[in-house]
């Protein structure tokens, strides 16, 4: 399972850190949208807003925006599985809230000058 994220986004970096701390089984791997892995694997047919969203690839299937975030969080197990209940909210409503945050993320959480360098113990979980 692969999470694509904006490597320059402060909020995205915090989300990656959040998932890393809670993914004790090491199920998730990560790749910045600016990297080679995303260029090679992310289909060009995805939503043009993909540069402003987290993408989740599982079994060759891509999820975007709120669907991706909820799938990732619920996949952490434990109480995080309750996040699947939010799927009862219609996707257009969920995505509208997601887009509001995405549109303001750089202003609220800052923008990095470069993608973060993973810590030595994390390197095997990150793809270029």
C-alpha positions in Angstrom: 0.0 0.0 0.0 1.5 3.2 -1.1 0.7 6.8 0.0 1.6 9.6 -2.4 1.8 13.0 -0.8 3.0 16.5 -1.6 6.5 16.5 -0.2 6.7 20.2 0.1 3.5 20.6 2.1 3.7 21.1 5.8 0.3 19.5 6.5 1.2 16.5 4.2 4.5 16.0 6.1 2.6 16.0 9.4 0.1 13.5 8.0 3.0 11.2 6.9 4.6 11.5 10.4 1.2 10.8 12.0 0.8 7.6 9.9 4.4 6.5 10.4 4.0 6.7 14.2 0.8 4.6 14.2 1.5 2.1 11.4 3.4 -0.3 13.7 3.0 -3.1 11.3 4.8 -1.1 8.6 2.1 -1.7 6.0 2.3 1.7 4.4 5.0 3.0 2.1 5.4 6.6 1.0 6.3 8.5 -2.1 6.3 12.3 -2.8 4.1 13.4 -5.7 7.3 15.3 -6.9 9.2 12.0 -7.1 10.0 9.5 -9.8 7.7 6.8 -8.3 4.7 9.1 -8.7 5.7 10.2 -12.2 5.9 6.5 -13.2 2.9 5.1 -11.4 0.2 7.7 -11.0 -2.2 7.6 -14.0 -2.5 10.8 -15.9 -6.3 10.3 -16.0 -6.7 11.0 -12.3 -8.4 14.2 -11.1 -6.3 17.3 -12.1 -6.3 18.3 -8.5 -4.1 15.4 -7.5 -1.2 17.7 -6.8 -3.3 19.1 -4.0 -4.3 15.8 -2.5 -3.1 12.6 -0.9 -3.3 9.6 -3.2 -3.6 6.0 -1.9 -2.7 3.1 -4.1 -3.7 -0.4 -3.0 -3.8 -3.4 -5.2 -3.5 -1.2 -8.3 -6.5 0.9 -7.3 -6.1 4.6 -6.6 -8.1 6.6 -4.2 -8.1 10.4 -4.0 -9.1 13.1 -1.6 -11.3 12.2 1.3 -11.6 8.5 0.1 -7.8 8.2 0.3 -7.5 9.8 3.7 -10.3 7.7 5.2 -8.9 4.5 3.7 -5.4 5.3 5.1 -6.7 6.2 8.6 -9.1 3.2 8.9 -6.2 0.9 7.7 -4.2 1.9 10.8 -6.5 -0.5 12.7 -7.8 -0.2 16.3 -10.1 2.7 17.0 -9.0 4.3 13.7 -11.3 1.8 11.9 -14.2 4.0 13.1 -13.1 6.4 10.4 -15.0 4.2 7.9 -18.2 5.6 9.5 -17.4 8.9 7.9 -18.0 7.3 4.5 -21.7 7.6 5.3 -21.3 11.3 4.6 -21.8 11.8 0.9 -18.5 12.1 -1.1 -19.3 15.6 -2.5 -19.7 16.9 1.1 -16.5 15.1 2.3 -14.5 16.3 -0.7 -15.7 19.9 -0.3 -14.3 19.9 3.3 -11.2 18.2 2.0 -10.8 20.8 -0.7 -11.2 23.7 1.7 -8.3 22.4 3.7 -6.3 21.5 0.6 -6.8 25.0 -0.8 -5.5 26.6 2.4 -2.9 24.1 3.6 0.1 26.1 2.6 -1.2 29.2 4.3 -2.2 27.3 7.5 0.7 24.8 7.7 3.5 26.3 5.6 5.4 25.1 2.6 8.8 23.4 2.7 11.7 24.3 0.4 12.5 20.7 -0.2 11.1 17.2 0.5 12.0 15.8 3.9 14.8 13.3 4.1 13.6 10.2 5.9 15.3 9.2 9.1 17.6 6.2 8.7 15.1 3.8 10.4 12.4 5.0 8.0 14.3 4.9 4.7 12.9 1.5 3.6 9.4 2.9 3.8 10.0 5.8 1.3 10.3 5.5 -2.4 11.9 8.2 -4.6 
